[in-house]
Amino acid sequence: MARARDKLEGLLLRDELEALVHHYLHLQNEHKRAPVDSAPRRRIEARLLDVRSRFDRLLEEWVPEEDLRRSWLEHLQSHGPAPDGPPAVRPLVFAGVAEVTGSTIEIRGTRGEELEVRIDGAVVERLVGERDFAATTPGFRFRLDGIEYVETLSASEEALDALAEFLDDEQQPPPWDHARELLADGLIDVHFAVTPRGRRALAGREP
């Protein structure tokens, strides 16, 4: 299990770097539009410094290859295409457990491609499309070969609270401290947009 988590952490690195790049470029555009010497411009400058610091720290701690680090820096500064590595993780669209057998299921993929179904860690099937997972109401269940799986979540309450606060306040910066676990649990994409799974998670929170 520890080895699998380490592998996922490595794969999620690309997703987190892409999220930071996307947000950095968004802030740069806001900075250009903000009046010179205004309070909003100063707030944006502080957020730009924070995002850049996080980006540099990720590269330093997780990307040992100098050429790859340089490519990511060029991507941030020149707005060119993202480097080939490290690989991205296939987004998680559903995770659940069978109440009868206790087996776990994970379904991963992106719109327009086959979805990979793993039961107890082994690939058992591939599904076409993701329309079955577009629901946003909590308590979602998925049935496969006569077995029903109840959706489960792994993101912490703190991460869900931070995501909810971010959505409630447009001036709130994304909850970067929780970005990795939100990405890993399939609750957001690299643009910090909430996925249908994320909507189900937020809708199921205690009031």
One Martini backbone bead per residue (centre of mass of N, CA, C, O) as a GRO file, in nm:
protein
  207
    1MET     BB    1   0.058   0.063  -0.021
    2ALA     BB    2   0.295   0.261   0.001
    3ARG     BB    3   0.388   0.229  -0.294
    4ALA     BB    4   0.122   0.328  -0.422
    5ARG     BB    5   0.128   0.610  -0.293
    6ASP     BB    6   0.400   0.700  -0.411
    7LYS     BB    7   0.310   0.680  -0.706
    8LEU     BB    8   0.076   0.881  -0.690
    9GLU     BB    9   0.240   1.123  -0.600
   10GLY     BB   10   0.409   1.137  -0.861
   11LEU     BB   11   0.169   1.171  -1.061
   12LEU     BB   12   0.042   1.431  -0.917
   13LEU     BB   13   0.255   1.641  -0.976
   14ARG     BB   14   0.159   1.737  -1.251
   15ASP     BB   15  -0.120   1.838  -1.163
   16GLU     BB   16  -0.009   2.050  -0.965
   17LEU     BB   17   0.162   2.212  -1.164
   18GLU     BB   18  -0.069   2.283  -1.359
   19ALA     BB   19  -0.240   2.436  -1.152
   20LEU     BB   20  -0.029   2.656  -1.091
   21VAL     BB   21   0.004   2.765  -1.375
   22HIS     BB   22  -0.288   2.844  -1.426
   23HIS     BB   23  -0.307   3.043  -1.184
   24TYR     BB   24  -0.072   3.227  -1.254
   25LEU     BB   25  -0.186   3.327  -1.528
   26HIS     BB   26  -0.445   3.442  -1.412
   27LEU     BB   27  -0.307   3.650  -1.224
   28GLN     BB   28  -0.157   3.805  -1.443
   29ASN     BB   29  -0.413   3.911  -1.581
   30GLU     BB   30  -0.521   4.061  -1.333
   31HIS     BB   31  -0.275   4.246  -1.293
   32LYS     BB   32  -0.302   4.404  -1.563
   33ARG     BB   33  -0.601   4.520  -1.486
   34ALA     BB   34  -0.499   4.650  -1.246
   35PRO     BB   35  -0.444   4.917  -1.080
   36VAL     BB   36  -0.205   5.115  -1.006
   37ASP     BB   37  -0.144   5.112  -0.665
   38SER     BB   38  -0.348   4.907  -0.573
   39ALA     BB   39  -0.486   4.684  -0.360
   40PRO     BB   40  -0.551   4.455  -0.562
   41ARG     BB   41  -0.263   4.443  -0.685
   42ARG     BB   42  -0.119   4.365  -0.419
   43ARG     BB   43  -0.272   4.101  -0.372
   44ILE     BB   44  -0.184   3.966  -0.635
   45GLU     BB   45   0.120   3.977  -0.582
   46ALA     BB   46   0.110   3.793  -0.333
   47ARG     BB   47  -0.013   3.546  -0.483
   48LEU     BB   48   0.211   3.513  -0.690
   49LEU     BB   49   0.436   3.453  -0.486
   50ASP     BB   50   0.302   3.200  -0.364
   51VAL     BB   51   0.279   3.029  -0.621
   52ARG     BB   52   0.579   3.039  -0.698
   53SER     BB   53   0.684   2.909  -0.440
   54ARG     BB   54   0.536   2.639  -0.475
   55PHE     BB   55   0.654   2.566  -0.748
   56ASP     BB   56   0.956   2.568  -0.667
   57ARG     BB   57   0.929   2.357  -0.438
   58LEU     BB   58   0.835   2.120  -0.609
   59LEU     BB   59   1.077   2.104  -0.795
   60GLU     BB   60   1.297   2.068  -0.575
   61GLU     BB   61   1.160   1.806  -0.426
   62TRP     BB   62   1.044   1.625  -0.705
   63VAL     BB   63   1.265   1.732  -0.937
   64PRO     BB   64   1.580   1.613  -1.022
   65GLU     BB   65   1.568   1.702  -1.314
   66GLU     BB   66   1.700   1.966  -1.467
   67ASP     BB   67   1.557   1.971  -1.745
   68LEU     BB   68   1.267   1.953  -1.629
   69ARG     BB   69   1.273   2.206  -1.459
   70ARG     BB   70   1.332   2.398  -1.695
   71SER     BB   71   1.073   2.333  -1.856
   72TRP     BB   72   0.873   2.433  -1.638
   73LEU     BB   73   0.976   2.725  -1.627
   74GLU     BB   74   0.919   2.786  -1.925
   75HIS     BB   75   0.617   2.730  -1.911
   76LEU     BB   76   0.553   2.959  -1.709
   77GLN     BB   77   0.696   3.204  -1.875
   78SER     BB   78   0.596   3.127  -2.197
   79HIS     BB   79   0.328   2.944  -2.234
   80GLY     BB   80   0.386   2.676  -2.320
   81PRO     BB   81   0.412   2.364  -2.334
   82ALA     BB   82   0.405   2.097  -2.155
   83PRO     BB   83   0.578   1.873  -2.031
   84ASP     BB   84   0.605   1.525  -2.040
   85GLY     BB   85   0.703   1.548  -1.744
   86PRO     BB   86   0.545   1.395  -1.550
   87PRO     BB   87   0.303   1.190  -1.528
   88ALA     BB   88  -0.029   1.158  -1.536
   89VAL     BB   89  -0.321   1.105  -1.383
   90ARG     BB   90  -0.601   0.932  -1.381
   91PRO     BB   91  -0.899   1.019  -1.318
   92LEU     BB   92  -1.125   1.001  -1.056
   93VAL     BB   93  -1.481   0.904  -1.072
   94PHE     BB   94  -1.473   0.631  -0.885
   95ALA     BB   95  -1.533   0.510  -0.544
   96GLY     BB   96  -1.576   0.182  -0.379
   97VAL     BB   97  -1.797  -0.047  -0.195
   98ALA     BB   98  -1.896  -0.367  -0.119
   99GLU     BB   99  -2.122  -0.472   0.112
  100VAL     BB  100  -2.101  -0.786   0.069
  101THR     BB  101  -1.770  -0.832  -0.004
  102GLY     BB  102  -1.561  -0.567   0.025
  103SER     BB  103  -1.495  -0.465  -0.236
  104THR     BB  104  -1.300  -0.261  -0.444
  105ILE     BB  105  -1.339   0.045  -0.645
  106GLU     BB  106  -1.197   0.186  -0.955
  107ILE     BB  107  -1.254   0.478  -1.169
  108ARG     BB  108  -1.083   0.580  -1.470
  109GLY     BB  109  -1.074   0.896  -1.652
  110THR     BB  110  -1.178   1.066  -1.950
  111ARG     BB  111  -1.325   1.246  -2.162
  112GLY     BB  112  -1.346   1.031  -2.450
  113GLU     BB  113  -1.264   0.776  -2.281
  114GLU     BB  114  -1.182   0.505  -2.141
  115LEU     BB  115  -1.273   0.330  -1.856
  116GLU     BB  116  -1.106   0.216  -1.572
  117VAL     BB  117  -1.149  -0.097  -1.401
  118ARG     BB  118  -1.095  -0.159  -1.049
  119ILE     BB  119  -1.061  -0.460  -0.850
  120ASP     BB  120  -0.858  -0.492  -0.604
  121GLY     BB  121  -0.635  -0.361  -0.830
  122ALA     BB  122  -0.773  -0.497  -1.080
  123VAL     BB  123  -0.824  -0.519  -1.408
  124VAL     BB  124  -1.166  -0.588  -1.555
  125GLU     BB  125  -1.251  -0.315  -1.717
  126ARG     BB  126  -1.409  -0.121  -1.990
  127LEU     BB  127  -1.552   0.195  -2.035
  128VAL     BB  128  -1.784   0.402  -2.198
  129GLY     BB  129  -1.769   0.677  -2.075
  130GLU     BB  130  -1.928   0.923  -1.807
  131ARG     BB  131  -2.246   0.946  -1.763
  132ASP     BB  132  -2.278   0.765  -1.495
  133PHE     BB  133  -2.090   1.011  -1.331
  134ALA     BB  134  -2.271   1.299  -1.336
  135ALA     BB  135  -2.368   1.300  -1.071
  136THR     BB  136  -2.447   1.529  -0.767
  137THR     BB  137  -2.561   1.334  -0.568
  138PRO     BB  138  -2.558   1.177  -0.293
  139GLY     BB  139  -2.521   0.828  -0.268
  140PHE     BB  140  -2.365   0.689  -0.479
  141ARG     BB  141  -2.412   0.418  -0.722
  142PHE     BB  142  -2.257   0.109  -0.855
  143ARG     BB  143  -2.312  -0.136  -1.113
  144LEU     BB  144  -2.145  -0.469  -1.138
  145ASP     BB  145  -2.225  -0.777  -1.202
  146GLY     BB  146  -2.455  -0.746  -0.959
  147ILE     BB  147  -2.276  -0.531  -0.804
  148GLU     BB  148  -2.284  -0.300  -0.539
  149TYR     BB  149  -2.143   0.031  -0.509
  150VAL     BB  150  -2.032   0.245  -0.263
  151GLU     BB  151  -1.940   0.548  -0.217
  152THR     BB  152  -1.609   0.677  -0.157
  153LEU     BB  153  -1.389   0.872   0.056
  154SER     BB  154  -1.053   1.036   0.132
  155ALA     BB  155  -1.097   1.309   0.195
  156SER     BB  156  -1.087   1.546   0.411
  157GLU     BB  157  -1.264   1.771   0.590
  158GLU     BB  158  -1.064   2.002   0.553
  159ALA     BB  159  -1.065   1.993   0.242
  160LEU     BB  160  -1.370   2.038   0.204
  161ASP     BB  161  -1.388   2.305   0.352
  162ALA     BB  162  -1.186   2.457   0.170
  163LEU     BB  163  -1.346   2.417  -0.093
  164ALA     BB  164  -1.608   2.555  -0.003
  165GLU     BB  165  -1.483   2.834   0.059
  166PHE     BB  166  -1.378   2.885  -0.227
  167LEU     BB  167  -1.666   2.877  -0.366
  168ASP     BB  168  -1.796   3.113  -0.182
  169ASP     BB  169  -1.517   3.279  -0.256
  170GLU     BB  170  -1.369   3.451  -0.516
  171GLN     BB  171  -1.121   3.575  -0.333
  172GLN     BB  172  -1.031   3.299  -0.277
  173PRO     BB  173  -0.785   3.099  -0.264
  174PRO     BB  174  -0.674   2.818  -0.331
  175PRO     BB  175  -0.632   2.504  -0.157
  176TRP     BB  176  -0.314   2.406  -0.170
  177ASP     BB  177  -0.279   2.222   0.087
  178HIS     BB  178  -0.519   2.021  -0.064
  179ALA     BB  179  -0.469   1.949  -0.364
  180ARG     BB  180  -0.368   1.655  -0.368
  181GLU     BB  181  -0.619   1.516  -0.232
  182LEU     BB  182  -0.829   1.627  -0.432
  183LEU     BB  183  -0.704   1.498  -0.684
  184ALA     BB  184  -0.686   1.201  -0.584
  185ASP     BB  185  -1.019   1.200  -0.531
  186GLY     BB  186  -1.163   1.354  -0.781
  187LEU     BB  187  -1.277   1.665  -0.699
  188ILE     BB  188  -1.066   1.786  -0.902
  189ASP     BB  189  -0.898   1.970  -1.125
  190VAL     BB  190  -0.628   2.151  -1.251
  191HIS     BB  191  -0.839   2.417  -1.231
  192PHE     BB  192  -1.027   2.378  -0.971
  193ALA     BB  193  -1.256   2.218  -1.071
  194VAL     BB  194  -1.547   2.070  -0.998
  195THR     BB  195  -1.654   1.763  -0.988
  196PRO     BB  196  -1.904   1.544  -0.961
  197ARG     BB  197  -1.772   1.408  -0.718
  198GLY     BB  198  -1.732   1.673  -0.565
  199ARG     BB  199  -2.033   1.746  -0.547
  200ARG     BB  200  -2.111   1.500  -0.382
  201ALA     BB  201  -1.929   1.557  -0.141
  202LEU     BB  202  -2.047   1.838  -0.066
  203ALA     BB  203  -2.352   1.748  -0.044
  204GLY     BB  204  -2.272   1.526   0.200
  205ARG     BB  205  -2.235   1.723   0.409
  206GLU     BB  206  -2.254   1.842   0.705
  207PRO     BB  207  -2.428   2.125   0.837
   0.00000   0.00000   0.00000
